[in-house]
Each structure stands twice: as structure tokens, then as C-alpha cells.
Amino acid sequence: MWHNQAILTDTEFVLHGSVGELQRLAAETATFCREHSLGDEVEFDLNLVLEELFTNAVSHGECAGMEKAVQVRLQLLNDGVHVEYADRGRPFDPLTAPEPNLDASLEERRVGGLGVHLVRQIMRDLEYRRAGDWNRITMRRPC
Amino acid sequence: MIQLTQETRSGWYVVGVRGRADGETADELESALRAALEDHSKVAADLGGLDYISSAGLRAVLQAARAAEGKNAEFAVCALSPPVKKVFDMSGMHHVLRIHGELPC
């Protein structure tokens, strides 16, 4: 007997270089997770990681105001959600960025670096390469 | 989207935060917390209705904590949901903030 089964496809989307795009980023991530029956925790983590990379590119990577500045691809495989993130910002390798000092006092604590720290905490198999004008990051969220 | 409410409970001025504290809404959150600290010496951020926070939202809370320290005011965050608490924990926020399971008031 044949069962009707939805054909699950990868999700791809493009973002312009504006923080106003964060709503669309969240909506696209939510749709992907719902279609693949992934829970709230996975959705939260994917949204967080993508926001951190995206806002870094817009705020510090010269992607502000740039059309089609960022491309995202999400794919569910056996070992979790595979994420391909790419932006046309200036070269930035999140794997080699310095760790923030999380033990520092309120006075001494730098406000930068937290976003990349969260990405490295949450994701596995992070890889970075510069390809032409693009920063390309691949990573996996186990689930 | 973020929704902010203000009320006084048992001597604490409580800013209720609902929705998302992200790169788009963090400035609004920081402004509300700073405004509360302008006029009140005991301010709590009730995060019970917060669904999502990123480092931009964390920065808003850190800046409020700094402002409180600068004027010797008390500042606390309360009622974090498990996913929000996870982000606070990963960021080492417990080193620099008073974090309560329940409202302090």
C-alpha cells in the first residue's frame, strides 16, 4: 500500500543587507522546521545562528544596503540539519575570531564577539572558505 | 516584534518583555530598560514572555546592567524560559547579572 508522503525539499533563501530581513529569516526558518517536523529548540538554534552571521555581515562586513547580500540553504539529513550560509561581505572567518572573555566583569566585558561564540557553541563541523566575493560557511545542527 | 509593559510590584519597577529580542528590536528593549533606570532604583526585566533572544538582545540587557551599576541602582532579570536561559548560560551572563527564576518582588 502506498502512503501519501510530502516530498521534502531543501530550503533556500536570499536576504538583502538590512536588519528588516530578520523577520523573513525567522519565517523561512520556522517554515523549514515545521515542514520537517523539527522542534522548537532546533528552530530557535537555527534562527539564532543565522541571525548572528547575518547581523555580523550587515553591521561589520559592509553588507548594509547590499542587494542579495546573503544566501542560506537548509537541508535535513540523517545526522541533523546541514546549513550553508554565504555572504558577500568582507572576508571574515568566524572559526578564527577571538573568543570573548565570558568571566569578565560587567565593566571589563566587551560587547563584541558574543554572536560568533554562540554559533561555535551550537553548531558542529563548522567550515569556512572564501570563494571569490563570498564568505562561505558550512555547519551542522545535530538533531 | 517585541512588546514592552511597565508596572510596579512590591517596590520593583518591572519591565515585562514579550516576543523577540533580536537585531531589529534590541534598541527598543535597551531604551525601555534605560528609561526605567532613569526614574527607578530597583528595576526588574520580566522575560517570562520572551520567545527568542540573540546576542543583540543580550547586549541590550548588558547595557542596562551597566547603566544600573553606574547609578547604583538594582537591576535583575527574571523568569527566563528554558531556551532563553540556555542563551544566557552559553554567554556567561550569570557572571554579571542577577538572574532569578521568579520575579524578585
gemmi code that builds the backbone of each chain (N, CA, C; Angstrom):
import gemmi

chains = {
    "A": [
        ("MET", (0.838, -1.201, 0.000), (0.000, 0.000, 0.000), (0.873, 1.250, 0.000)),
        ("TRP", (0.506, 2.175, -0.836), (1.265, 3.427, -0.942), (0.707, 4.445, 0.027)),
        ("HIS", (1.605, 5.146, 0.655), (1.180, 6.240, 1.536), (1.484, 7.562, 0.852)),
        ("ASN", (0.596, 8.462, 1.065), (0.897, 9.815, 0.599), (1.968, 10.405, 1.515)),
        ("GLN", (3.017, 10.882, 0.923), (4.068, 11.482, 1.728), (4.541, 12.753, 1.044)),
        ("ALA", (4.608, 13.799, 1.847), (5.076, 15.058, 1.276), (6.516, 14.886, 0.814)),
        ("ILE", (6.854, 15.464, -0.306), (8.237, 15.425, -0.772), (8.983, 16.559, -0.076)),
        ("LEU", (9.970, 16.170, 0.730), (10.702, 17.175, 1.490), (11.843, 17.719, 0.649)),
        ("THR", (11.872, 18.997, 0.522), (12.921, 19.616, -0.277), (13.805, 20.485, 0.610)),
        ("ASP", (14.957, 20.807, 0.092), (15.814, 21.767, 0.777), (15.121, 23.128, 0.752)),
        ("THR", (15.523, 23.966, 1.669), (15.035, 25.343, 1.657), (16.194, 26.257, 1.312)),
        ("GLU", (15.956, 27.152, 0.373), (16.970, 28.146, 0.043), (16.327, 29.517, 0.069)),
        ("PHE", (17.023, 30.478, 0.618), (16.528, 31.855, 0.533), (17.678, 32.847, 0.483)),
        ("VAL", (17.316, 34.026, -0.016), (18.294, 35.098, -0.206), (17.845, 36.276, 0.634)),
        ("LEU", (18.791, 36.950, 1.280), (18.455, 38.104, 2.117), (19.204, 39.337, 1.634)),
        ("HIS", (18.525, 40.472, 1.709), (19.179, 41.743, 1.412), (19.869, 42.249, 2.680)),
        ("GLY", (20.778, 43.171, 2.516), (21.570, 43.632, 3.654), (20.869, 44.662, 4.516)),
        ("SER", (19.822, 44.213, 5.227), (19.065, 45.115, 6.102), (18.516, 44.311, 7.273)),
        ("VAL", (18.584, 44.874, 8.484), (18.091, 44.120, 9.640), (16.593, 43.852, 9.542)),
        ("GLY", (15.901, 44.614, 8.686), (14.484, 44.339, 8.449), (14.255, 42.939, 7.895)),
        ("GLU", (15.290, 42.344, 7.328), (15.193, 40.991, 6.773), (15.150, 39.912, 7.854)),
        ("LEU", (15.427, 40.298, 9.099), (15.426, 39.298, 10.174), (14.064, 38.620, 10.323)),
        ("GLN", (12.998, 39.363, 10.041), (11.661, 38.755, 10.148), (11.503, 37.648, 9.107)),
        ("ARG", (12.020, 37.902, 7.916), (11.908, 36.888, 6.864), (12.814, 35.696, 7.178)),
        ("LEU", (13.995, 35.989, 7.712), (14.892, 34.922, 8.123), (14.185, 34.002, 9.132)),
        ("ALA", (13.533, 34.620, 10.121), (12.824, 33.836, 11.143), (11.677, 33.042, 10.523)),
        ("ALA", (10.946, 33.665, 9.600), (9.792, 33.000, 8.982), (10.245, 31.822, 8.110)),
        ("GLU", (11.311, 32.011, 7.335), (11.819, 30.932, 6.482), (12.297, 29.754, 7.340)),
        ("THR", (12.996, 30.083, 8.430), (13.497, 29.028, 9.318), (12.335, 28.270, 9.955)),
        ("ALA", (11.317, 29.014, 10.384), (10.144, 28.383, 11.009), (9.436, 27.457, 10.030)),
        ("THR", (9.305, 27.898, 8.775), (8.636, 27.070, 7.761), (9.421, 25.778, 7.514)),
        ("PHE", (10.731, 25.908, 7.383), (11.576, 24.720, 7.167), (11.396, 23.727, 8.318)),
        ("CYS", (11.421, 24.239, 9.553), (11.325, 23.347, 10.714), (9.945, 22.696, 10.791)),
        ("ARG", (8.922, 23.459, 10.479), (7.565, 22.897, 10.521), (7.412, 21.805, 9.458)),
        ("GLU", (7.898, 22.084, 8.256), (7.762, 21.107, 7.161), (8.526, 19.811, 7.451)),
        ("HIS", (9.566, 19.907, 8.262), (10.377, 18.722, 8.564), (10.127, 18.208, 9.971)),
        ("SER", (9.063, 18.703, 10.605), (8.688, 18.265, 11.962), (9.843, 18.387, 12.953)),
        ("LEU", (10.599, 19.470, 12.850), (11.678, 19.733, 13.794), (11.134, 20.598, 14.932)),
        ("GLY", (11.606, 20.353, 16.142), (11.031, 21.007, 17.307), (11.462, 22.454, 17.467)),
        ("ASP", (10.897, 23.088, 18.511), (11.156, 24.498, 18.794), (12.631, 24.766, 19.079)),
        ("GLU", (13.294, 23.768, 19.724), (14.686, 24.002, 20.116), (15.591, 24.103, 18.880)),
        ("VAL", (15.325, 23.238, 17.902), (16.100, 23.277, 16.658), (15.823, 24.588, 15.928)),
        ("GLU", (14.558, 24.967, 15.882), (14.190, 26.216, 15.206), (14.885, 27.410, 15.864)),
        ("PHE", (14.863, 27.443, 17.209), (15.493, 28.535, 17.957), (16.979, 28.610, 17.592)),
        ("ASP", (17.655, 27.453, 17.623), (19.096, 27.439, 17.380), (19.443, 27.867, 15.946)),
        ("LEU", (18.686, 27.358, 14.975), (18.967, 27.722, 13.580), (18.738, 29.209, 13.357)),
        ("ASN", (17.634, 29.721, 13.922), (17.320, 31.142, 13.805), (18.447, 31.981, 14.425)),
        ("LEU", (18.890, 31.564, 15.611), (19.931, 32.309, 16.340), (21.243, 32.334, 15.547)),
        ("VAL", (21.675, 31.169, 15.097), (22.953, 31.072, 14.384), (22.921, 31.900, 13.100)),
        ("LEU", (21.821, 31.781, 12.349), (21.727, 32.537, 11.095), (21.650, 34.035, 11.362)),
        ("GLU", (20.919, 34.424, 12.409), (20.859, 35.856, 12.733), (22.245, 36.396, 13.075)),
        ("GLU", (23.004, 35.641, 13.868), (24.317, 36.141, 14.290), (25.240, 36.357, 13.090)),
        ("LEU", (25.265, 35.391, 12.176), (26.125, 35.534, 10.997), (25.626, 36.671, 10.111)),
        ("PHE", (24.308, 36.754, 9.958), (23.718, 37.780, 9.100), (23.964, 39.187, 9.662)),
        ("THR", (23.705, 39.391, 10.951), (23.869, 40.740, 11.512), (25.352, 41.133, 11.544)),
        ("ASN", (26.237, 40.162, 11.741), (27.671, 40.463, 11.638), (28.006, 41.010, 10.260)),
        ("ALA", (27.484, 40.331, 9.227), (27.782, 40.741, 7.847), (27.220, 42.130, 7.558)),
        ("VAL", (26.017, 42.414, 8.104), (25.387, 43.718, 7.848), (26.073, 44.817, 8.667)),
        ("SER", (26.356, 44.520, 9.943), (26.885, 45.565, 10.830), (28.379, 45.797, 10.644)),
        ("HIS", (29.129, 44.720, 10.381), (30.592, 44.860, 10.342), (31.201, 44.427, 9.009)),
        ("GLY", (30.420, 43.766, 8.160), (31.002, 43.179, 6.954), (30.702, 43.934, 5.684)),
        ("GLU", (30.175, 45.142, 5.847), (29.899, 46.016, 4.691), (28.783, 45.480, 3.795)),
        ("CYS", (27.891, 44.659, 4.357), (26.735, 44.181, 3.583), (25.515, 45.101, 3.720)),
        ("ALA", (25.620, 46.139, 4.556), (24.463, 47.024, 4.756), (24.056, 47.649, 3.426)),
        ("GLY", (22.780, 47.541, 3.103), (22.250, 48.141, 1.888), (22.504, 47.324, 0.624)),
        ("MET", (23.187, 46.202, 0.737), (23.546, 45.403, -0.436), (22.382, 44.491, -0.844)),
        ("GLU", (22.052, 44.520, -2.137), (21.023, 43.606, -2.648), (21.563, 42.171, -2.646)),
        ("LYS", (20.707, 41.237, -2.318), (21.073, 39.806, -2.357), (22.443, 39.562, -1.716)),
        ("ALA", (22.582, 40.047, -0.516), (23.878, 40.002, 0.178), (24.163, 38.623, 0.756)),
        ("VAL", (23.103, 37.883, 1.083), (23.270, 36.632, 1.838), (22.430, 35.523, 1.205)),
        ("GLN", (23.019, 34.331, 1.130), (22.288, 33.136, 0.674), (22.327, 32.091, 1.778)),
        ("VAL", (21.181, 31.441, 1.987), (21.105, 30.397, 3.015), (20.486, 29.152, 2.404)),
        ("ARG", (21.052, 28.000, 2.733), (20.453, 26.729, 2.316), (20.372, 25.818, 3.532)),
        ("LEU", (19.192, 25.249, 3.747), (18.970, 24.333, 4.871), (18.573, 22.976, 4.309)),
        ("GLN", (19.167, 21.930, 4.870), (18.893, 20.590, 4.368), (18.905, 19.621, 5.549)),
        ("LEU", (17.842, 18.833, 5.668), (17.779, 17.844, 6.752), (18.324, 16.505, 6.263)),
        ("LEU", (19.372, 16.028, 6.940), (19.930, 14.709, 6.641), (19.854, 13.857, 7.910)),
        ("ASN", (20.368, 12.630, 7.829), (20.249, 11.706, 8.963), (20.879, 12.240, 10.243)),
        ("ASP", (21.979, 12.979, 10.096), (22.717, 13.415, 11.282), (22.413, 14.855, 11.679)),
        ("GLY", (21.337, 15.419, 11.147), (20.949, 16.756, 11.576), (20.692, 17.693, 10.414)),
        ("VAL", (20.559, 18.974, 10.756), (20.297, 19.983, 9.732), (21.641, 20.532, 9.242)),
        ("HIS", (21.862, 20.403, 7.940), (23.074, 20.960, 7.336), (22.758, 22.356, 6.816)),
        ("VAL", (23.605, 23.297, 7.189), (23.374, 24.700, 6.851), (24.526, 25.185, 5.980)),
        ("GLU", (24.169, 25.797, 4.861), (25.161, 26.502, 4.051), (24.787, 27.976, 4.095)),
        ("TYR", (25.709, 28.768, 4.580), (25.485, 30.205, 4.695), (26.554, 30.911, 3.875)),
        ("ALA", (26.176, 31.915, 3.089), (27.162, 32.667, 2.316), (26.810, 34.144, 2.321)),
        ("ASP", (27.812, 34.997, 2.485), (27.566, 36.445, 2.350), (28.666, 37.093, 1.523)),
        ("ARG", (28.314, 38.251, 0.958), (29.252, 38.976, 0.094), (29.966, 40.083, 0.856)),
        ("GLY", (30.102, 39.897, 2.169), (30.802, 40.886, 2.984), (32.306, 40.741, 2.857)),
        ("ARG", (33.021, 41.597, 3.585), (34.485, 41.498, 3.541), (34.902, 40.183, 4.197)),
        ("PRO", (36.073, 39.655, 3.844), (36.463, 38.339, 4.349), (36.414, 38.278, 5.870)),
        ("PHE", (35.722, 37.272, 6.390), (35.624, 37.097, 7.846), (35.465, 35.613, 8.145)),
        ("ASP", (36.433, 35.072, 8.872), (36.396, 33.658, 9.242), (35.947, 33.535, 10.699)),
        ("PRO", (34.710, 33.105, 10.935), (34.214, 33.037, 12.314), (34.925, 31.973, 13.148)),
        ("LEU", (35.627, 31.045, 12.474), (36.318, 29.992, 13.228), (37.576, 30.504, 13.917)),
        ("THR", (38.160, 31.566, 13.360), (39.409, 32.064, 13.939), (39.219, 33.366, 14.713)),
        ("ALA", (37.969, 33.856, 14.801), (37.705, 35.076, 15.576), (38.002, 34.799, 17.046)),
        ("PRO", (38.560, 35.784, 17.788), (38.900, 35.531, 19.196), (37.659, 35.279, 20.042)),
        ("GLU", (37.817, 34.398, 21.032), (36.718, 34.107, 21.965), (36.503, 35.297, 22.905)),
        ("PRO", (35.260, 35.629, 23.210), (35.038, 36.670, 24.222), (35.410, 36.125, 25.604)),
        ("ASN", (35.804, 36.999, 26.508), (36.096, 36.575, 27.880), (34.796, 36.566, 28.686)),
        ("LEU", (34.237, 35.355, 28.865), (32.924, 35.256, 29.498), (32.995, 35.428, 31.017)),
        ("ASP", (34.210, 35.384, 31.574), (34.344, 35.567, 33.022), (34.572, 37.024, 33.401)),
        ("ALA", (34.685, 37.886, 32.400), (34.998, 39.287, 32.696), (33.856, 39.951, 33.458)),
        ("SER", (34.208, 40.959, 34.228), (33.190, 41.711, 34.959), (32.401, 42.570, 33.972)),
        ("LEU", (31.317, 43.138, 34.476), (30.457, 43.988, 33.657), (31.267, 45.123, 33.042)),
        ("GLU", (32.164, 45.674, 33.842), (32.959, 46.817, 33.408), (33.919, 46.435, 32.280)),
        ("GLU", (34.531, 45.229, 32.446), (35.590, 44.840, 31.513), (35.057, 44.156, 30.257)),
        ("ARG", (33.817, 43.706, 30.328), (33.311, 42.845, 29.269), (33.135, 43.606, 27.965)),
        ("ARG", (33.714, 43.063, 26.896), (33.499, 43.636, 25.572), (32.138, 43.182, 25.071)),
        ("VAL", (31.456, 44.029, 24.309), (30.148, 43.603, 23.810), (30.274, 42.809, 22.512)),
        ("GLY", (31.434, 42.870, 21.855), (31.595, 42.144, 20.591), (31.917, 40.679, 20.812)),
        ("GLY", (31.803, 39.894, 19.767), (32.271, 38.515, 19.817), (31.284, 37.501, 20.343)),
        ("LEU", (30.218, 37.968, 20.989), (29.250, 37.022, 21.566), (28.540, 36.199, 20.499)),
        ("GLY", (28.174, 36.857, 19.396), (27.406, 36.175, 18.362), (28.157, 34.985, 17.782)),
        ("VAL", (29.416, 35.221, 17.427), (30.230, 34.150, 16.860), (30.462, 33.054, 17.899)),
        ("HIS", (30.625, 33.453, 19.148), (30.760, 32.474, 20.236), (29.537, 31.547, 20.270)),
        ("LEU", (28.338, 32.117, 20.148), (27.107, 31.312, 20.178), (27.058, 30.351, 18.988)),
        ("VAL", (27.465, 30.836, 17.814), (27.496, 29.974, 16.625), (28.391, 28.758, 16.884)),
        ("ARG", (29.569, 29.021, 17.462), (30.510, 27.915, 17.686), (30.041, 26.966, 18.782)),
        ("GLN", (29.270, 27.499, 19.746), (28.730, 26.642, 20.798), (27.665, 25.689, 20.260)),
        ("ILE", (26.836, 26.194, 19.370), (25.648, 25.451, 18.949), (25.937, 24.484, 17.805)),
        ("MET", (26.768, 24.908, 16.858), (26.922, 24.143, 15.626), (28.139, 23.212, 15.670)),
        ("ARG", (28.090, 22.176, 14.829), (29.190, 21.218, 14.695), (29.725, 21.273, 13.261)),
        ("ASP", (30.922, 20.731, 13.068), (31.527, 20.592, 11.735), (31.596, 21.922, 10.973)),
        ("LEU", (31.905, 22.980, 11.694), (31.986, 24.301, 11.048), (33.175, 24.365, 10.093)),
        ("GLU", (32.902, 24.821, 8.900), (33.993, 25.044, 7.945), (33.783, 26.382, 7.256)),
        ("TYR", (34.894, 27.060, 7.022), (34.831, 28.363, 6.359), (35.741, 28.358, 5.141)),
        ("ARG", (35.277, 28.988, 4.074), (36.198, 29.266, 2.975), (35.768, 30.561, 2.281)),
        ("ARG", (36.755, 31.230, 1.729), (36.489, 32.418, 0.927), (36.473, 31.975, -0.525)),
        ("ALA", (35.375, 32.232, -1.216), (35.249, 31.818, -2.614), (34.848, 33.035, -3.432)),
        ("GLY", (35.818, 33.608, -4.136), (35.536, 34.829, -4.900), (35.142, 35.944, -3.941)),
        ("ASP", (33.971, 36.532, -4.167), (33.499, 37.616, -3.303), (32.741, 37.103, -2.082)),
        ("TRP", (32.671, 35.794, -1.913), (31.778, 35.241, -0.897), (32.523, 34.618, 0.281)),
        ("ASN", (31.990, 34.899, 1.490), (32.322, 34.092, 2.663), (31.366, 32.907, 2.657)),
        ("ARG", (31.901, 31.697, 2.691), (31.023, 30.516, 2.687), (31.266, 29.684, 3.938)),
        ("ILE", (30.188, 29.447, 4.671), (30.282, 28.678, 5.910), (29.344, 27.489, 5.806)),
        ("THR", (29.863, 26.293, 6.104), (29.000, 25.115, 6.208), (29.074, 24.613, 7.646)),
        ("MET", (27.962, 24.091, 8.117), (27.905, 23.637, 9.513), (26.680, 22.742, 9.697)),
        ("ARG", (26.623, 22.094, 10.865), (25.550, 21.118, 11.118), (24.993, 21.326, 12.516)),
        ("ARG", (23.668, 21.291, 12.610), (22.996, 21.297, 13.922), (22.484, 19.886, 14.143)),
        ("PRO", (23.123, 19.108, 15.051), (22.649, 17.738, 15.266), (21.198, 17.742, 15.752)),
        ("CYS", (20.443, 16.752, 15.353), (19.088, 16.620, 15.910), (18.567, 15.212, 15.648)),
    ],
    "B": [
        ("MET", (9.211, 41.361, 16.404), (8.224, 42.099, 17.204), (8.538, 41.931, 18.694)),
        ("ILE", (8.429, 43.035, 19.389), (8.635, 42.989, 20.837), (7.540, 43.830, 21.489)),
        ("GLN", (7.019, 43.336, 22.608), (6.030, 44.115, 23.370), (6.590, 44.362, 24.764)),
        ("LEU", (6.500, 45.627, 25.184), (7.060, 46.014, 26.475), (5.969, 46.621, 27.342)),
        ("THR", (5.919, 46.193, 28.596), (4.945, 46.756, 29.537), (5.691, 47.215, 30.790)),
        ("GLN", (5.085, 48.110, 31.526), (5.701, 48.590, 32.764), (4.687, 48.539, 33.892)),
        ("GLU", (5.122, 48.089, 35.054), (4.267, 48.133, 36.231), (5.148, 48.082, 37.480)),
        ("THR", (4.583, 48.493, 38.606), (5.317, 48.445, 39.865), (4.768, 47.299, 40.697)),
        ("ARG", (5.678, 46.456, 41.209), (5.279, 45.332, 42.058), (6.197, 45.291, 43.267)),
        ("SER", (5.634, 45.463, 44.432), (6.379, 45.334, 45.700), (7.716, 46.080, 45.679)),
        ("GLY", (7.669, 47.302, 45.245), (8.877, 48.122, 45.283), (9.792, 47.957, 44.085)),
        ("TRP", (9.502, 46.997, 43.213), (10.285, 46.835, 41.994), (9.536, 47.430, 40.817)),
        ("TYR", (10.251, 48.131, 39.971), (9.673, 48.589, 38.709), (9.949, 47.486, 37.685)),
        ("VAL", (8.883, 46.881, 37.206), (9.029, 45.683, 36.372), (8.736, 46.010, 34.905)),
        ("VAL", (9.732, 45.753, 34.048), (9.524, 45.882, 32.604), (9.228, 44.480, 32.065)),
        ("GLY", (8.004, 44.281, 31.606), (7.624, 42.988, 31.034), (8.017, 42.950, 29.558)),
        ("VAL", (8.700, 41.876, 29.151), (9.204, 41.780, 27.776), (8.576, 40.555, 27.113)),
        ("ARG", (7.895, 40.764, 26.007), (7.284, 39.653, 25.281), (7.738, 39.675, 23.824)),
        ("GLY", (7.801, 38.495, 23.217), (8.118, 38.421, 21.787), (9.578, 38.103, 21.536)),
        ("ARG", (10.210, 38.892, 20.675), (11.567, 38.574, 20.219), (12.522, 39.732, 20.501)),
        ("ALA", (13.662, 39.419, 21.114), (14.715, 40.416, 21.328), (15.839, 40.091, 20.357)),
        ("ASP", (15.789, 40.692, 19.163), (16.772, 40.383, 18.122), (17.413, 41.671, 17.615)),
        ("GLY", (18.144, 41.552, 16.507), (18.861, 42.700, 15.969), (17.962, 43.842, 15.546)),
        ("GLU", (16.698, 43.538, 15.345), (15.774, 44.587, 14.926), (15.111, 45.272, 16.125)),
        ("THR", (14.934, 44.547, 17.219), (14.157, 45.085, 18.347), (15.017, 45.435, 19.561)),
        ("ALA", (16.315, 45.114, 19.512), (17.161, 45.280, 20.698), (17.243, 46.743, 21.163)),
        ("ASP", (17.272, 47.678, 20.216), (17.370, 49.092, 20.608), (16.155, 49.523, 21.423)),
        ("GLU", (14.973, 49.018, 21.003), (13.741, 49.353, 21.715), (13.785, 48.808, 23.150)),
        ("LEU", (14.306, 47.574, 23.280), (14.434, 46.963, 24.608), (15.409, 47.764, 25.475)),
        ("GLU", (16.566, 48.103, 24.899), (17.560, 48.853, 25.680), (17.001, 50.208, 26.120)),
        ("SER", (16.300, 50.876, 25.226), (15.723, 52.186, 25.572), (14.732, 52.065, 26.716)),
        ("ALA", (13.890, 51.027, 26.676), (12.876, 50.855, 27.731), (13.539, 50.577, 29.079)),
        ("LEU", (14.585, 49.756, 29.058), (15.266, 49.427, 30.323), (16.022, 50.641, 30.862)),
        ("ARG", (16.659, 51.389, 29.964), (17.378, 52.598, 30.394), (16.409, 53.638, 30.943)),
        ("ALA", (15.270, 53.788, 30.270), (14.272, 54.761, 30.734), (13.771, 54.382, 32.123)),
        ("ALA", (13.566, 53.085, 32.346), (13.113, 52.628, 33.661), (14.156, 52.956, 34.725)),
        ("LEU", (15.435, 52.793, 34.359), (16.520, 53.041, 35.320), (16.735, 54.528, 35.588)),
        ("GLU", (16.258, 55.364, 34.676), (16.341, 56.814, 34.907), (15.552, 57.211, 36.143)),
        ("ASP", (14.394, 56.577, 36.309), (13.445, 57.034, 37.331), (13.299, 56.089, 38.511)),
        ("HIS", (13.899, 54.914, 38.444), (13.657, 53.923, 39.494), (14.970, 53.282, 39.940)),
        ("SER", (15.050, 52.969, 41.231), (16.300, 52.424, 41.773), (16.290, 50.898, 41.834)),
        ("LYS", (15.114, 50.284, 41.617), (15.037, 48.817, 41.578), (14.234, 48.423, 40.342)),
        ("VAL", (14.941, 47.894, 39.350), (14.285, 47.568, 38.075), (14.483, 46.077, 37.777)),
        ("ALA", (13.389, 45.414, 37.414), (13.469, 44.013, 37.006), (12.933, 43.871, 35.584)),
        ("ALA", (13.616, 43.065, 34.778), (13.112, 42.725, 33.447), (12.463, 41.347, 33.549)),
        ("ASP", (11.161, 41.301, 33.361), (10.422, 40.036, 33.408), (10.428, 39.435, 32.002)),
        ("LEU", (11.252, 38.402, 31.798), (11.426, 37.827, 30.456), (10.537, 36.598, 30.236)),
        ("GLY", (9.545, 36.420, 31.099), (8.676, 35.250, 31.011), (7.983, 35.102, 29.663)),
        ("GLY", (7.733, 36.209, 28.991), (7.036, 36.146, 27.706), (7.970, 36.247, 26.509)),
        ("LEU", (9.275, 36.148, 26.779), (10.247, 36.289, 25.695), (10.437, 34.939, 25.000)),
        ("ASP", (10.170, 34.899, 23.688), (10.264, 33.643, 22.932), (11.656, 33.418, 22.366)),
        ("TYR", (12.394, 34.510, 22.172), (13.653, 34.392, 21.412), (14.580, 35.521, 21.814)),
        ("ILE", (15.865, 35.216, 21.925), (16.862, 36.268, 22.151), (18.138, 35.907, 21.404)),
        ("SER", (18.757, 36.918, 20.799), (20.058, 36.740, 20.141), (21.070, 37.596, 20.883)),
        ("SER", (22.316, 37.635, 20.381), (23.336, 38.411, 21.078), (22.970, 39.899, 21.100)),
        ("ALA", (22.209, 40.360, 20.113), (21.778, 41.767, 20.121), (20.879, 42.045, 21.329)),
        ("GLY", (19.989, 41.110, 21.635), (19.132, 41.247, 22.817), (19.929, 41.166, 24.107)),
        ("LEU", (20.923, 40.255, 24.118), (21.786, 40.134, 25.303), (22.530, 41.439, 25.554)),
        ("ARG", (22.993, 42.058, 24.464), (23.722, 43.325, 24.595), (22.844, 44.404, 25.211)),
        ("ALA", (21.567, 44.427, 24.818), (20.641, 45.415, 25.381), (20.539, 45.221, 26.896)),
        ("VAL", (20.452, 43.966, 27.329), (20.360, 43.669, 28.769), (21.669, 44.038, 29.472)),
        ("LEU", (22.810, 43.722, 28.826), (24.116, 44.071, 29.413), (24.284, 45.577, 29.561)),
        ("GLN", (23.844, 46.314, 28.542), (23.969, 47.780, 28.615), (23.101, 48.327, 29.736)),
        ("ALA", (21.925, 47.740, 29.925), (21.060, 48.174, 31.034), (21.735, 47.875, 32.371)),
        ("ALA", (22.360, 46.696, 32.468), (23.049, 46.338, 33.705), (24.197, 47.305, 33.986)),
        ("ARG", (24.888, 47.708, 32.921), (25.972, 48.700, 33.078), (25.412, 50.026, 33.558)),
        ("ALA", (24.303, 50.456, 32.950), (23.691, 51.731, 33.347), (23.281, 51.679, 34.815)),
        ("ALA", (22.747, 50.527, 35.237), (22.325, 50.369, 36.636), (23.528, 50.480, 37.568)),
        ("GLU", (24.634, 49.816, 37.181), (25.833, 49.857, 38.013), (26.363, 51.286, 38.126)),
        ("GLY", (26.269, 52.014, 37.019), (26.759, 53.387, 37.001), (26.015, 54.304, 37.933)),
        ("LYS", (24.758, 53.992, 38.220), (23.984, 54.862, 39.117), (23.564, 54.138, 40.391)),
        ("ASN", (24.259, 53.052, 40.707), (23.989, 52.311, 41.942), (22.540, 51.866, 42.087)),
        ("ALA", (21.909, 51.524, 40.976), (20.550, 51.002, 41.017), (20.612, 49.474, 41.013)),
        ("GLU", (19.539, 48.833, 41.468), (19.461, 47.374, 41.382), (18.802, 46.990, 40.072)),
        ("PHE", (19.367, 45.978, 39.425), (18.792, 45.507, 38.162), (18.813, 43.982, 38.170)),
        ("ALA", (17.689, 43.377, 37.839), (17.608, 41.916, 37.826), (16.820, 41.463, 36.602)),
        ("VAL", (17.130, 40.265, 36.125), (16.299, 39.654, 35.080), (15.646, 38.409, 35.673)),
        ("CYS", (14.407, 38.154, 35.274), (13.613, 37.112, 35.936), (12.838, 36.283, 34.935)),
        ("ALA", (12.482, 35.082, 35.387), (11.502, 34.221, 34.716), (11.918, 33.840, 33.298)),
        ("LEU", (13.200, 33.481, 33.112), (13.667, 33.090, 31.781), (13.110, 31.716, 31.404)),
        ("SER", (12.615, 31.594, 30.188), (12.172, 30.287, 29.690), (13.428, 29.447, 29.415)),
        ("PRO", (13.304, 28.114, 29.358), (14.489, 27.275, 29.137), (15.322, 27.658, 27.904)),
        ("PRO", (14.718, 27.923, 26.729), (15.576, 28.266, 25.580), (16.298, 29.604, 25.750)),
        ("VAL", (15.632, 30.568, 26.383), (16.271, 31.866, 26.617), (17.386, 31.717, 27.653)),
        ("LYS", (17.124, 30.906, 28.681), (18.141, 30.689, 29.716), (19.383, 30.031, 29.112)),
        ("LYS", (19.159, 29.141, 28.161), (20.300, 28.469, 27.512), (21.231, 29.495, 26.851)),
        ("VAL", (20.654, 30.498, 26.190), (21.471, 31.530, 25.546), (22.210, 32.361, 26.599)),
        ("PHE", (21.520, 32.691, 27.700), (22.176, 33.423, 28.792), (23.341, 32.600, 29.348)),
        ("ASP", (23.110, 31.301, 29.532), (24.150, 30.433, 30.111), (25.354, 30.309, 29.177)),
        ("MET", (25.082, 30.099, 27.882), (26.178, 29.958, 26.921), (27.015, 31.229, 26.854)),
        ("SER", (26.403, 32.355, 27.213), (27.078, 33.655, 27.114), (27.707, 34.082, 28.428)),
        ("GLY", (27.608, 33.243, 29.452), (28.212, 33.577, 30.742), (27.556, 34.759, 31.434)),
        ("MET", (26.285, 34.990, 31.156), (25.613, 36.173, 31.724), (25.443, 36.071, 33.236)),
        ("HIS", (25.463, 34.838, 33.774), (25.285, 34.687, 35.219), (26.460, 35.280, 35.995)),
        ("HIS", (27.587, 35.522, 35.307), (28.720, 36.150, 35.990), (28.457, 37.632, 36.276)),
        ("VAL", (27.611, 38.236, 35.472), (27.491, 39.698, 35.548), (26.070, 40.183, 35.845)),
        ("LEU", (25.128, 39.265, 35.956), (23.740, 39.677, 36.131), (23.105, 38.946, 37.298)),
        ("ARG", (22.134, 39.591, 37.929), (21.289, 38.875, 38.885), (20.169, 38.222, 38.087)),
        ("ILE", (20.158, 36.889, 38.080), (19.148, 36.156, 37.318), (18.288, 35.370, 38.298)),
        ("HIS", (16.994, 35.606, 38.262), (16.069, 34.942, 39.177), (15.109, 34.051, 38.398)),
        ("GLY", (14.781, 32.916, 39.001), (13.758, 32.067, 38.395), (12.395, 32.724, 38.448)),
        ("GLU", (12.149, 33.391, 39.556), (10.872, 34.090, 39.735), (11.174, 35.578, 39.836)),
        ("LEU", (10.133, 36.371, 39.737), (10.306, 37.805, 39.956), (10.788, 38.038, 41.377)),
        ("PRO", (11.682, 39.004, 41.579), (12.195, 39.256, 42.924), (11.158, 39.929, 43.821)),
        ("CYS", (10.059, 40.369, 43.250), (9.117, 41.138, 44.061), (7.921, 40.262, 44.456)),
    ],
}
model = gemmi.Model(1)
for chain_id, residues in chains.items():
    chain = gemmi.Chain(chain_id)
    for i, (resn, *xyz) in enumerate(residues, 1):
        res = gemmi.Residue()
        res.name, res.seqid = resn, gemmi.SeqId(i, " ")
        for name, pos in zip(("N", "CA", "C"), xyz):
            atom = gemmi.Atom()
            atom.name, atom.element = name, gemmi.Element(name[0])
            atom.pos, atom.b_iso = gemmi.Position(*pos), 0.0
            res.add_atom(atom)
        chain.add_residue(res)
    model.add_chain(chain)
structure = gemmi.Structure()
structure.add_model(model)
structure.setup_entities()
